[in-house]
Amino acid sequence: AVSFEERAALCATSTEKPKVEGLTASEMAGRVEEGLRERSWFVTGLVDATLFADSFQFSDPSVSASSLEEYARGVSRFFTQGESGARMKVIYAKPTKPNEIQVCWWLDAQVNLPGKPRIKPYIVITTYRINAKGLICYQEDAFAIPEWDIALSAFLKGIGAPSALEPEEDPTNNNIKNNKNNKKKQQH
């Protein structure tokens, strides 16, 4: 049987389909949003390699990767996979510059640390830079709460910033809004 990490690596290195070159930032934002809703690659590592340059690099406040395969393997190893593991929801994906898109997303995850703790839900802002061929060449993630707060939440509940409420999809226009029912569930 192929491990989840190996599946992620295979997605990252797949050459079955050609790269999708020449997309505008707006078209790329649409493809990324669709792909994230289908594959949740920010937490599974099951990336759509057709959207990424061979020279792709990643960075967030605590880690970096110098290839799409390294990124995909790292994500699939860090987050617990499966029904009760990591979940993400796209809030929006939009162009911010002709060669840049931003994805705002919600993360609720169990992580592969000793004891497999769950970290508090929080918002991530991902910035993708697009190269001259129209492919994603760089990803930088920023967190809505401090990194120390995220780490501490794995072991000490109720400390630091409050958890981000799970967004709810509005079926009438596919936008996401805060789920008012979750406020009651998450209050202590």
N, C-alpha and C positions, 0 to 999 in steps of 0.2 A: 504494500500500500504506500502511496505517495503522501508524505507529510504535508501539512498546510504550508509550512515554510517552503518546501520544494515546489508546491503549486504556485505560490507567489513568485518564486524565482523564475519558473517557467513562463508565467505571464509577462514578467519584466523583460525576458530575453526572447520572447516569441518573435519569429520572423515570418509567420504564416501570412500575415496581412501587411501590406506596405504602409509606410508612414503616411499620415494624412497631412500633407504639406499645403501651405497657402491659405489656411483659414484666417479670417479676420479675428481680432480679439473677441468680438461679440459671438462669432461662430464657435470659437474655441470655448468660450464660457458656457455656451449651450451644450457642447459635447462633454465638457468636464462635468457639468451638473447632471446630465443624463447618465454618464458613466459612474459617478459617485452614488447616485440613487440605485443603480443596478448592482454595483460591485462593492461599494463602501470601502474603496481602496485605502482611505486614510487610516482604517483600522484593520483591514484584512491583508493589505499588500497586493491584492489582486488587481494590479494596475492595467490600464489599457495602453500597451506599449506603442500603439500607433500614434498617440498624441505627444510622445516624448522624444526629445533629441537623444542621440547616442551619448552626448556629452552632459547629460542631466546631472545636476548637483542639488543637494538638499541641506537645509540647516534650520534648526530651532534653537531655543536658548540652551539646550544641554547636549545636543547630538548633531552630527553631520554625516552625510553620505556622499560619496563621489561617483555613484552610478545608480541607475534605476534598479538594478538587481540588488545592490546593497541596501537601498531604501526599502524595497519590497520585503526582503528577508528580515530586516530590522523591525519593521512594523508587524509582520506576522509573528515574530518571536516575542515582542514586547507585550502585545495585547492578547489576552486570553480569547481564543476563537470558540465559536459555537453560540448557542442560544443565550446563555447567561453571561457570555463574555463581554466583548466590546460592541457598543452601538454608536452610530453617528447619524446625524440628520443634517442635510444641507439647508441652510437658511436662505442663502442667495449665492449666486455666482454671477459676477458682472465685470465688464472691462473697466479699468480705471485709467488706462493710458493705451495708446495704439499697440504697445508691445507688452501689456501687463493685464492680468485679470486677478480679481480678488474673490476668494471663496470664504464665506462666513459659515461656520458649522458648529454643531453641538456635539459634545463627546460625553459618553457615559461608559466607563470601562472598568473591567477587572484586568489587572496587570499580572504578568508572570514574574512576580517577586516572591520571596518566601511567604507562604501562607495564601498566595494568590489574592491579595487585598483588592478591594474596589476603591477607586479614587472618586472624589466628588465630581459630579457633572460640571462642565465648564465650556465656555465658548472659545473657539480657535479661529483666528483670521489667517488664512493661507494666501500668500501672494505668489502667483506664478509669473515668471518672466518668459516671454516668447521670443525666439530667435528670428533671424531674417527669413527662414524657411517656414515660419509659422508654427514651429514645434515648441513645446515647453522645455526650456533648458535649465530653469532654476526654480526651486520652491523654498520659500521661507515661511515658517509658522511662527505666529505670535499668540500668546495666551492672554485671555481677559483677566486672569488672576495671576499673582506671582508664582513662579515655579516652586518656591519653598512651600507655598500653601497647598499646591497640588500634591507634592510629595508627603507632606504632613497628613493630608486627608486620608492617605492609604492606611495610616496606623492610628490616628487620633480623630475620631468623628466629632463634628460640631465646632471645630476650631477654624478661625480665619473667615474668609468671605463666604457668603451663603452659596449653596449649589445653584447652578443655572437651571431654570425650569426647562423641561422637555418641550421643544416646539411641537406644535400640532399643525399638520397640513390642512389647509382650507381647500376642500375639493372644488369649490366654485371657481377659484382662479389660481390654484396651485401655489399660492404664497403660503408662508408659514407664519403662524401667530402663536403666542404663548397659550398654553393649555391652562385655563383657569382652574380646572379640576385638580391639576397636579399641585397647585399652591396649597390646597387643603391637605393633600397626602404628604407633602414634603415638610410642612410645618411641624415643629417638635413640641 
